[in-house]
Amino acid sequence: MAQPTSTRRGSANRQGLAGWLFVAPVIVILGVFMLVPILMAVWVSVSDWSGNGSPLASGVNFVGAKNYEAILGGRGLTGQNFGLAIRNNLYYVLFVVPLQTIISLFLAVMVTRKALKAKGFFRTAFYFPSVTSSVAITVLWLFLFNTSGVINKALAAASIKGPNWFNEPAGVLGMLWTKLGMSETGALAQPGLFGISTWQWIQGPSVAMVAFILMAIFTTSGTFMLLFIAALQAIGDETEEAAMIDGATAWQRFRYVTAPMLRPTIYTVVTLGLIGTWQVFDQIAIGSKGDPAKTTVTPAFLSYQSAFVDLAWGRGAAIAFVLFGIIVAMSILQRFILGNADATASTRQERKLDAAARHLAREKREAESSRGAA
């Protein structure tokens, strides 16, 4: 016997109420420890709060977009510092994200090969730097890349004079431009985006930042390797064996079979890489504090320095929100690029399948015609 509509509605309402009661603690916790601080940070970014007392006190004034104009206008020391931070972090992203993605994929392919012995050992060894404290890794890196450290001694053994890694502000590309006869004159010396000159933009990462780039690749490749290992194991051996039967070489199997099936994992790795590289802070705070000559300062570290050192809390909060916008924009952009690539690849594959189907149908008709004529 069917229940009355009012009874069913009352039962559904009770279930909905029970559901809300179960999730209410989580909602309250997220609201208190996430939503409220974010809203307060928004207010701080548009106020002149000095860090003394409550940001909601009556003496705190609304200044509008003044803090944002100071960092985005490219005027004065504040704007130039932010421009240098964006330039440094941009080169950091451009080098770290592609290299860590390629290296982690290479490591995953290597440790999943059937012929490799002691796979567990190599997986643990490659992943170990990822679980080590970033503070410990940074201290180790300072020791290795010291002027008289292990890296420079190894270079000296190969008759190469190593640089003064964490004290060298010269850009690696700028050294090349100088050897080619270019200098900071004319149009290259004119202030450009964010108030810094074109010459400063094309300097590339400094030698000190290169050391941090190598450290990031060393510590993150193991984590992303695990993601690729899981994806490779999900593909299974049957797909590769079918490609081998068709006569595909190892490179062809990887390029036309494995790589396309890894697109979702590649998207995840690139997204996590973009977020992590734009948020780099602890290595800079421990290793260089933005020196030498502000060539290793990043937006995250500049936000901390503005708020906690210079006590310009509004400016520090504004930098944090601009950084948040950059991360969101970069994530959407790479989603758009990879999404279009997936759609293009799918369309191309469908066209190939349609062409193959038409070719088989034509051969079948020709064979039937030949038998009919005979």
CORWO-V985153 format. One record per backbone hydrogen bond with DSSP energy under -1.0 kcal/mol. CO is the residue of the C=O (numbers start at 1). NH is the residue of the N-H. Records with the same first field share a line. If there is no record, write none. Layout:
BEGIN
CO->NH, NH
END
This chain:
BEGIN
4->8
5->9
6->10
7->11
8->12
9->13
10->14
11->15
12->16
13->17
14->18
15->19
16->20
17->21
18->22
19->23
20->24
23->27
24->28
25->29
26->30
27->31
28->32
29->33
30->34, 35
31->36
34->38
35->39
36->40
37->41
38->42
39->43
40->44
41->45
44->47
46->63, 64
54->57
57->60
61->48
63->66
65->69
66->70
67->71
68->72
69->73
75->79
76->80
77->81
78->82
79->83
80->84
81->85
82->86
83->87
84->88
85->89
86->90
87->91
88->92
89->93
90->94
91->95
92->96
93->97
95->99
96->100
97->101
98->102
99->103
100->104
101->105
102->106
103->107
104->108
105->109
106->110
107->111
110->113
113->116
118->122
119->123
120->124
121->125
122->126
123->127
124->128
127->130
128->131
133->137
134->138
135->139
136->140
137->141
138->142
139->143
140->144
141->145
144->151
146->149
149->153
150->154
151->155
152->156
153->157
155->160
156->159
163->165
164->167
165->168
168->208
170->207
171->175
173->177
174->178
175->179
176->180
177->182
178->181
183->185
185->188
186->189
188->199
192->195
193->196
196->192
197->201
198->202
203->173, 174
205->172
206->210
207->211
208->212
209->213
210->214
211->215
212->216
213->217
214->218
215->219
216->220
217->221
220->224
221->225
222->226
223->227
224->228
225->229
226->230
227->231
228->232
229->233
230->234
231->235
232->236
237->241
238->242
239->243
240->244
241->245
242->246
243->248
244->247
249->253
250->254
251->255
252->256
253->257, 258
254->259
257->261
259->262
260->263
262->266
263->267
264->268
265->269
266->270
267->271
268->272
269->273
270->274
271->275
272->276
273->277
274->278
281->285
282->286
283->287
284->288, 289
288->291
290->296
292->295
298->302
299->303
300->304
301->305
302->306
303->307
304->308
305->309, 310
306->312
311->313
312->316
313->317
314->318
315->319
316->320
317->321
318->322
319->323
320->324
321->325
322->326
323->327
324->328
325->329
326->330
327->331
328->332
329->333
330->334
331->335
332->336
333->337
334->338
335->339
336->340
337->341
338->342
339->343
340->344
341->345
342->346
343->347
344->348
345->349
346->350
347->351
348->352
349->353
350->354
351->355
352->356
353->357
354->358
355->359
356->360
357->361
358->362
359->363
360->364
361->365
362->366
363->367
364->368
365->369
366->370
367->371
368->372
369->373
370->374
END
